[in-house]
Amino acid sequence: MAEAAAHKSLDFAEQVTRVLRAMEESQKFVAEQKKLMAEAAKLERDRALALWQVALAGMAAGAAFFGAGAAFVKLLGP
């Protein structure tokens, strides 16, 4: 009879261990998913800001070309 009780307690301990291990794996999975979602959000932000970055770089290049053209006209002009 004592052997059956010991066997049941071992089964219970094994089940508890299995549940705790499953919970730990779930927590690791959730942490990894949060990390990936944060990275995806950062990439989405970068993608959204890339258009503005290109626009501002184009405007700066246009201003530089305009300034160079004005300097060239002033240099060669009357």
Order of alpha helices (4+ residues) and beta strands (2+ residues): alpha
